[in-house]
Amino acid sequence: MIDHITLYAFIFISGALLASFLGDLVYRITRIPNILWLMLIGFVLGPYLGIVDQTAVRGLQPIVGPLALAVVFFDAGAMLDIFKFFLRSFRPLFFSFIVVAFTIVGVSIVANAIFGWNYLVGATLGAIFGGTGTAVIVPISKKLNLTEEVNRFLTIEGAITGILAVVLTAALTDALIFGTADIQSAGWQIALSLGKGLGLGFVVGIGWVMVLYLFKDLEYPYMITLAVNFLVYAGSDYIGGNGPLSSLIFGMIMGNNPVIAQMLKLKHVPMPVQKIKEFQEEIMFFLQSFFFIYLGSLINLGNEKTLLIGGILVLVILVARIFATFVSTIAAGPLSYYRLIISILFSRGLKTAVLSTLPLTIVHGYIKTQPYIPQLYPLAYIFRQFPDIVFIVIGVSIVLTTLLVTLWSITHGPRKERQPAVQPKIIHEEEGFQ
């Protein structure tokens, strides 16, 4: 007979998966993504009813946070077709940089005004909010029957802003830890961390492509690749690199391994990309089901300032996106018609939720290895508040996005392109009649 802890674990895991599945069914009716329902379930189980012990759940954060980061950013890299989108899409690239910059500036100003945090702490929170919730936005955009150009724009933006978010969040956290007294030294430490992360992900990625090529009959290649990803993340962190960036680069190489195999003049594809994507969809479904309930169970809404800043930050993020959309779609041709819908598709999702744990994870790592750094302990106190703020922002942004999209679809809807007038066809005698 199983004990109570095991029974509760089984109920929690199965309940999370069933809740996510039912949330998808509810989404088809209400158009409210299942992320919101999962967070509410976690909130009810944790802070509201007290069924889940928050202290015990917080104790899992050093494990759950890095695990989720490794999976999420491997998936983000694997879904990127860098040769098709990255190198041929100036406008969404430009938009991604602009919208992340505007978001960071806006959030840092508000955080300083309300919490009294210095601008660098606010900028770190702003970097966390830099990436959009692709899993939320892309399905909504497809339901709206938008043009292929708009859907591609949103997809590329989600990928690029996710990359910028993880790089900037890690870099700004390191800048806070090492201080700004010696800017040259701090800059060197940040560059070294990012360089190690990028280099390790690239080297292991290319090496693993070759291993899969040489052992083409290898059983369970996808599970083994996921295991290698965890080793890449942990190894990067161990040598002082950026773990999420390593997983991102490793995933990017695996997702583009057919092109890399062609460049290396290999005779066959080491791993079919479609199989990687199908496997990742299953993994991400499980992770999303678990992580948002986990995040909801951690939340403490007793602080009025947290509620206030969460609500204000949603408006700041939306305004930043509106300005960025206007700037980046000047003289954009047909894309200009969709400025409004691009602006209001701003909800945050899994990347933002997972990144909210990254600064505290980095600080905990330094506390273990370099506990004498004085900034670590006050920063740990501040970073513990980030998941609470992120919880509110994700929830409110999803609801607001859903409402605004519904209003747009009623008042605007997809653009109906004018069809050219049909010209009468002149049938020549030699063509005959059909």
N, C-alpha and C positions, 0 to 999 in steps of 0.2 A: 504493500500500500504506500502511495507517495505521500510525502509530508506536505504541510500547508504551503510552504514557500514554493515548492515545485508546482503545486496545484495552481497557485496564484500566477506564477510565471506562465504556465500553459494557457490559463484563461486570458492573461494580458496579451500574449502574442496572437492567439487565435482571434480575440476580440478586436485587436488593432487591425488585422487583415480584413476581417469581416466588415468592420466599420469603414475602412477605406473603400471596399467593394460597394457597400451600400451608399457611401458618399458619392461614388460615380453615378449610381442610379438616380440619386436625388439631384445631382447636377444636371442631368438631362431634363428635369422638370423645372428646377428653380434657377438654373444657370449660376448657382453659387458653388465654386469649386470645393472638393472634398477636404482640402487643407483646412478650411475654416471649421468644419465639423470635427475634424480630428483634434484641433487645438482646443475646441470647446469641451470635448470628451476628456482630454487631459486635465483641463482646468477644473472640471466637475469632480474628477477622481482625486485630484490633488488638493489644491487650496480650498475648494468649496466643501466637499464631503469629508476630506481627510482620510480617504481609503488608502491612498498612496502616500507613504512617508516621504516628505520633501527632503529631509536630511539624508535619507538613504539614497534617494534619486540623485541628489547633488553629488554624492560620493561616486556615482558612476560617470560623472562628467569627464574626468581625465581619460576614460576609455571610450565613451560614446562619442565625444567631440572629435578626436582624431580619426576614429573609425569612419564616422560620417563624412568628414572632410576628404579622406582618401577615396571613398567611393564616389562622392558627388563630383569631385574634380577630375577623376579618371573618366567618369561618364561625360562630363563637359568636353573633355579633350577628344574622346572617342567619337562624339557626335559631330565634330568639326571636320568638314571637308575643306581643308585649308587651300587647296589648289583651285577649287571651284568658286569659293566665296571670298576667302581672305584676301587674295591677291587681285581680285577684280571688282571690288566693291568699295570705292572711295567714300561715297556718301554715307552709308551706314557706319563705316569706320570713323569718319569725322564726327558723326552724330554721337557715337559711343563715347568718344573722348570728351566732347563738349558736355554731354548730359552728366557724366560722372564728375567732371570738374565743377559744374554748377551745383550739383547735389552736395558735394563735399563742402563747398563754400557756404551754402545755405544752412546746412546742418550744424557746421561749426559755429556760426554766428548765433543760432538759436540756442545751442547747448551752452554757450558762454553766457548768454543773457539769462537763461532760466536756472541752470545748475551752477553757474560760476566756474565751470570747467575751463581750462585754458584751451586755446583754439586748436592745438594739436590733438587733444583728447576728442574734441568735437569732430575734427577732421577724420579721425579713426572711425568714429561712429558713422560719419558720412560715407566713408569708403565701404563700410559694411552694407549700406543701403544703395551702393552704386549699381549692383546687378539687378535686372528685372527677373520676375518669376516666369521663366520660359514655359514651364509646365502648366502655368495658369493662362498665360497670354496667348500662346500659339493655338491651343484648342478654341479659344474664344474668337480669334481672328479668322480661323477656318470656318467657324459657324456663321460668320458674317459674310462669307463669300467675297472677301476682298481680293484684289488683283494679285497675281503671282509676284509682282514687284513689291507690293506692300508686305506680303507674307515673308518674302526673302529678306526684306529690310528688317523686320521684327526678329526673325530668326538669327540673323548675323549680329544684330545689336545685342540680343540676349547672350550670345556666345562671347562677344568681345567685352561687354560690361562685366560679365562674370570673371573673365581673366583679369581685367583691371581691378576689380573689387578685391580679389584674393591677394594680388601683388601689393596693392596700396595699403590694404589692411595690415599685412605683415610688415611692410616697410615702415609705416607710421607707428606701429606698436614698438618696433625696434628703436625707432627714433626717440620715443618716449622713455624707453628703458635706459638707453645710453645717454640721454640728455642732449641738450643743444649747446652746451658750453663749448664743446670741441666739435664743431660741425664737420670738419674734415674727417675726424676719427669716426664719428657716427655714420657719415656717408659711406665710409669705407666698409664698416661693419655691415650696413644694409646691402651694399653692392655685393659683398662677399657672400652673404646669406642667399641672395637671389641667384648669384652666379653658380653657387654650389648646387642649389635646387634645380636650376635649369640644366646644368651640365650632367648631373646624376640621372635625371629623368631621360635625357637624350641618349646618353651612353647605354644605360640599361635597356631603353626602348629598342635601339638598333641591335644590341646584343640579343635581346629576346626574339626579335624578328628572325635573326639568323638561327637561333636554337629551334624555333618552330619550323623553319625551312628545312633544317637538317633532319629533324625528327618529325616528319610529316604524318606519321601514323600514331603520334602521341595521343594517349587517351585523356579525356577531360581537359582539353587545352584551355577552355574558358575559365574553369575553376582555378587552374594552375596560374593562369595569367592574372587573375584577381589576387592570388596569393603573392605573386611577384610584386604587384602594385602595393600591397601592404608593406612588403619588405623595402620597396623603394621609398615609401613615405617615412617609415621608421629609420631607414638608413640615412636619409636626407636630414632628418631631425637630429640624429646622433652625431653627424659630422658638422652640425651647425648650419645646415641649409634650410630652405623653405620647403617643408613637406608637401603642402597643397600644390605648389608650383611643380614639384617633381612628379606628382601624380597626374597633373594636368598635361605635362609634356609627354609622359609615358603613355597616357591615354590617347593623346593626339597622334603619336607614332603608330600605335596599334590600330586606331581608327583609319589611318591612311596607309596601312601596310601594303596594299596592292600597288600604290604609286611608288612607295619606297622600294618594294621588290623590283619594280620595273627599272628604277634608277640604278639599283645594284645589279641589274641584269640577272635576276634569279629566274629559274625556269617555271616556277609555279607560285601562286599566292600562298604565303604562310598560314593565313587565317582569314576566312571569308568575313568581310565587314558586316554583311547582313546578319550573320550568326552572332557576332559581337553585340550588335544593336538589340537583337531579340533577347539575348541573355541579360543585357544591361537593363532592359525594360522590366524584367522580372525582379532583378535585384533592387532597382530604384523603387518599384512598387512596395516592396517589403520595407525598405529604408524609410520611405516617406510615411508609410503607415505607422511605423514605430516612432520616428523622430518627432513628428508633430504632436503626438500624444505625450511623448516624453517632455517636449518643450512646454506644452500646456500645463503639465503637472508641476513644473518648476516655478511658475509665475507667481509673483506677489504683487497684487494690485492695491495694496493698502497705502501706498505712497501716492498722494495726490499729484505731486510733481511729475511722477512717472506717467500717470494718465494724461496730464496736461501736455508734456513734451511729446508723448506718442501721438496725440491728436494733431498738435501743431506741425510735427515733422511730416505727417502725411501730406499736409497742404504745402509744405516747403518742397517736398519731393515732386509733387504735382506741378507746382509753379516752375521749378527748375526744368522739368521736362518740357513744359509748354514753350519756354524761352529757347531751349536747345532745339526743339523741333522746328520752330520758326527760323532760327539761324541756319540750320542745316538743310532746309528744304527750299531755300531761295532759288528761284529759277530751276526748280526740279521737274518742271513739266507736269505730267499727269499725277505724279506723287504729291504735288502741292494740294490737290483736292482732298487728300487723306490726312492733312496736317492734324485736324482735330482728333480723329480716331487714334492716330499714332500717339498723340499727347496724352489721351486718357487711358491708354493701355499701359498702366504704370505699376500694377500691383507687384508686390514682392512675394517670394516663395521660398523654396527649399534652400537655395544657395545662401540667401540672406539669413535664414534661420540657423544654418550650420556655421556660417561665418561669425555669428554673434558669440560663439564659444571660442573662436580662434585667439583673440587677444588674451583671454584668461588662460588658455592652454599654453600660449607662449610664455606668459609670466610664470606659470607653475613650473615650466621647464627650466627657466633661469633660476627660480628659487632653489631647485634641487642641485643645480650645478654651480651657481654663483650667488649664494644667498646674501653676500655682503653688499650687493648693489642696493642703495637706499631707496630708489624709486619703486622697487618691486611691490612693496606691501601696500602703499597707498593706491597704486595702480590696480592691484588685485581687488581692492575694495570697490573702486569705480567700475571695473570691468564686470563685476558680478551683477551690476544693474543692467547691463546691455541686453541680456535675453528678455528681461521684463519689458523694456522699451520696444524691442524687435517684435515681441508677441503682439503688442498693441498695434504697431505699424502694419504688420502683415495682415492682421484681421481687418482693420479699418480700410486698408488699401484694397483688399479683395472686395469688400462690400461696396466701397465707393466706385471702384472700376466697374463692377457689375451694374450698378445703377446708371452710371454715365454711359456705358455701352448700350444699355437698353434704351436710354433716351436718344442716343445718336442714331440707333437703328430705326427708331420711329420717325425722327425728324430729317434724317439724311439718307441713310442706307447706302449700299454700294452704288458707285457711279454707273449709270447706264450709258455706255459708249454709243455715240450716234453711228448707226450703220449706213454705209454708203448706199446711195440709190442704186437699185438694180438696173443695169443697162440692158436694153433688149439685145438679144444675140442675133447677129445676122448669119443665117445659115446659107452657105454657098452650095451650089449645085453638087460640087464634087464631094461634099461632106455627107450628103444624103439626109434622110429623115429617120429619126428613131421612133 
